[in-house]
Amino acid sequence: MGIRENTIVTRRRLKAAGAAFVAVCLLLAATSCSKVTKENYDRLKIGMEYSEVVDILGNPGECSAVLSIRDCTWGDDDRSINVKMVGDEVFFISSKGL
């Protein structure tokens, strides 16, 4: 095999290895980063401030507010944590699929 063919083979192997590395990184990021767990749900308490909840769960996926009531959800359709607050204080906590 000449130098040119060897270089082409090496580039293909590097490209394949790079693609595999990116795929593994994305898979790890998708599965290991979720803070929507039973353990974190159990850490939430009535009376906590919004900032304390964010320290535990990270930023919510969605929040809505009506008057002084804020309703925030972390997670997805299968696993989620929902927190309702009056002003900045938690008054209701629920979960799904934990």
C-alpha positions as CSV (number, residue, x, y, z in Angstrom):
1,M,0.0,0.0,0.0
2,G,1.4,3.4,-0.9
3,I,1.5,6.5,1.2
4,R,-1.6,8.0,-0.5
5,E,-3.7,4.9,0.2
6,N,-2.4,4.7,3.8
7,T,-3.3,8.4,4.4
8,I,-6.9,7.8,3.1
9,V,-7.4,4.7,5.3
10,T,-6.0,6.7,8.3
11,R,-8.4,9.6,7.7
12,R,-11.4,7.2,7.4
13,R,-10.5,5.6,10.7
14,L,-10.1,8.9,12.4
15,K,-13.4,10.1,11.0
16,A,-15.2,6.9,12.2
17,A,-13.5,7.2,15.7
18,G,-14.5,10.8,15.9
19,A,-18.1,10.0,15.1
20,A,-18.2,7.2,17.6
21,F,-16.8,9.5,20.3
22,V,-19.4,12.2,19.6
23,A,-22.2,9.6,19.8
24,V,-21.0,8.3,23.1
25,C,-20.7,11.8,24.5
26,L,-24.2,12.7,23.4
27,L,-25.6,9.5,24.9
28,L,-23.8,10.1,28.3
29,A,-25.0,13.7,28.3
30,A,-28.6,12.7,27.7
31,T,-28.7,9.9,30.3
32,S,-26.5,11.2,33.2
33,C,-27.5,14.9,33.5
34,S,-31.1,14.6,34.5
35,K,-31.7,16.1,37.9
36,V,-35.3,14.8,37.8
37,T,-34.8,12.0,40.3
38,K,-36.6,10.6,43.3
39,E,-33.7,11.7,45.5
40,N,-33.9,15.3,44.3
41,Y,-37.7,15.3,44.6
42,D,-37.4,14.1,48.2
43,R,-35.0,17.1,48.9
44,L,-37.8,19.6,47.9
45,K,-39.8,21.0,50.8
46,I,-42.9,23.2,51.2
47,G,-41.7,26.8,52.0
48,M,-38.5,26.6,50.0
49,E,-37.6,29.6,47.8
50,Y,-37.5,29.3,44.0
51,S,-33.8,29.8,44.0
52,E,-33.3,26.8,46.4
53,V,-35.4,24.6,44.0
54,V,-33.3,25.8,41.0
55,D,-30.1,24.9,43.0
56,I,-31.4,21.3,43.3
57,L,-33.1,20.8,39.9
58,G,-31.5,23.4,37.6
59,N,-33.6,25.7,35.5
60,P,-37.2,24.5,34.7
61,G,-38.2,23.3,31.3
62,E,-41.3,25.6,31.5
63,C,-42.9,28.0,33.9
64,S,-46.2,29.9,33.8
65,A,-47.5,32.5,36.1
66,V,-51.0,33.7,36.9
67,L,-51.2,36.7,39.3
68,S,-48.7,35.7,42.0
69,I,-48.8,31.9,41.4
70,R,-46.0,30.4,39.5
71,D,-46.2,26.8,38.1
72,C,-42.9,25.3,37.0
73,T,-42.1,21.9,35.5
74,W,-38.8,20.0,35.2
75,G,-38.4,16.9,33.0
76,D,-40.5,15.5,30.2
77,D,-43.8,13.7,29.6
78,D,-42.5,10.4,31.1
79,R,-40.7,11.8,34.2
80,S,-41.3,15.2,35.7
81,I,-41.4,17.3,38.8
82,N,-43.9,20.1,39.2
83,V,-43.6,22.9,41.7
84,K,-46.2,25.5,42.4
85,M,-45.2,28.7,44.2
86,V,-47.0,31.7,45.7
87,G,-44.6,34.7,45.2
88,D,-41.3,33.0,45.7
89,E,-42.3,30.3,48.1
90,V,-43.2,26.6,47.3
91,F,-46.6,25.5,48.4
92,F,-47.2,22.4,46.3
93,I,-44.9,19.7,44.9
94,S,-45.8,16.7,42.7
95,S,-44.0,14.2,40.5
96,K,-44.7,11.8,37.7
97,G,-42.8,8.6,36.8
98,L,-40.1,8.8,39.4
